[in-house]
Structures are given as C-alpha cells and as structure tokens.
Amino acid sequence: MSNALADSNTVIGRTAMVAGEVLLPGASSLIRGDIGTGVGTFVAAGAAAAILAPSMPLMAALAAIGLRVNSYKIATTGTNLLTSVADALPHKPAATPAKAA
C-alpha cells in the first residue's frame, strides 16, 4: 500500500511541476528548491521573448518551450536537456594513431 502512495505522491508532484511550468518558466526548479536555476530560467525566458518575439515569434515560442522543458528535466532528473540529447546521439569511435613502421 505504501508503494502505491509513493507513486501517487510522485505523480502529483510532477503534475504540479508541469502545471507550474505552463504558468511560470522555471517553476519546477522553484518547487524543487533550486532557486537559482528557477530564477535563471525565468529571466532567460523573459529575455528570449523580449528579444526574439518582435522579429521572430516562432523562435521566441520555441525558446520559451525549450527553456520550460529544460527546467522540468533538471528538476526531475538533475541533468539538463542538452546533455541528454548529446548522450542519445551516436558517438563516432576515436581514431587510432598510425603505427610507425
């Protein structure tokens, strides 16, 4: 019974984080207690909107969504979105140096 309660609490907590991100960029980090990351995400989203929205509204929207997703990813897993994407890409094997004859 306690396992189901723990799963329920996790779902409720993550739902609150997603709902918070919809309303305020960086909310999931703030909920998690990481004030610096939450405020940084909020400022970055505001700056991106202010700079990009007048000339490139689609890029402003994508930046705002990306920053919100990154904030949620950091709050739930501790890693940022860019690191996760880089880890998912196939890696090219390192070249071996040629042997001298």
C-alpha positions in Angstrom: 0.0 0.0 0.0 2.8 2.4 0.8 4.4 1.9 -2.7 1.1 3.0 -4.3 1.1 6.0 -2.1 4.7 6.9 -3.0 3.8 6.5 -6.7 0.8 8.7 -6.2 2.8 11.4 -4.5 5.4 11.3 -7.3 2.7 11.7 -9.9 1.1 14.6 -8.0 4.4 16.3 -7.6 5.4 16.0 -11.2 1.9 17.2 -12.3 2.4 20.3 -10.1 5.7 20.9 -11.8 4.3 20.7 -15.3 1.4 22.9 -14.4 3.8 25.4 -12.8 6.0 25.4 -15.9 2.9 26.3 -18.0 2.3 29.4 -15.9 5.8 30.4 -14.9 9.1 29.4 -16.6 11.4 27.8 -14.0 8.5 26.9 -11.6 9.5 23.2 -11.4 13.0 24.2 -10.3 11.5 26.6 -7.7 9.2 23.8 -6.5 12.2 21.5 -6.2 14.0 24.2 -4.1 16.6 25.2 -6.7 16.0 28.9 -6.6 19.0 29.9 -8.7 18.0 27.7 -11.6 14.3 28.7 -11.4 15.0 32.4 -11.4 17.6 31.9 -14.2 15.1 30.1 -16.3 12.5 32.8 -15.7 14.9 35.6 -16.6 16.2 33.7 -19.7 12.6 33.0 -20.9 11.7 36.7 -20.5 14.9 37.9 -22.3 14.3 35.4 -25.1 10.7 36.6 -25.5 11.7 40.3 -25.4 14.5 39.9 -27.9 13.0 37.3 -30.3 9.3 38.0 -30.3 9.2 41.2 -32.3 11.1 39.8 -35.3 10.9 36.0 -34.9 7.8 35.0 -32.9 8.1 31.3 -33.8 11.7 31.2 -32.5 10.5 33.0 -29.3 7.8 30.4 -28.8 10.3 27.5 -29.3 12.8 29.1 -27.0 10.2 29.6 -24.3 9.1 25.9 -24.7 12.7 24.7 -24.7 13.5 26.6 -21.5 10.5 25.2 -19.8 11.2 21.6 -20.8 14.9 22.1 -19.7 13.8 23.4 -16.3 11.4 20.4 -15.8 14.2 18.0 -16.9 16.7 19.5 -14.4 14.1 19.4 -11.6 13.1 15.7 -12.2 16.4 14.1 -13.3 19.2 16.5 -12.3 20.6 16.7 -15.9 19.8 19.3 -18.5 18.2 18.7 -21.8 21.3 19.4 -23.9 23.3 16.7 -22.1 20.5 14.2 -22.6 20.3 14.9 -26.3 24.1 14.7 -26.7 24.2 11.4 -24.8 21.4 10.0 -27.1 23.4 10.8 -30.3 25.6 8.1 -31.8 29.2 8.5 -31.0 31.9 8.2 -33.6 34.8 5.9 -32.5 38.0 7.6 -31.7 40.7 7.4 -34.4 43.7 5.3 -33.5 47.1 6.8 -34.3 49.0 5.2 -37.1 51.9 3.0 -36.0 55.4 3.9 -37.2 56.9 1.3 -39.4 
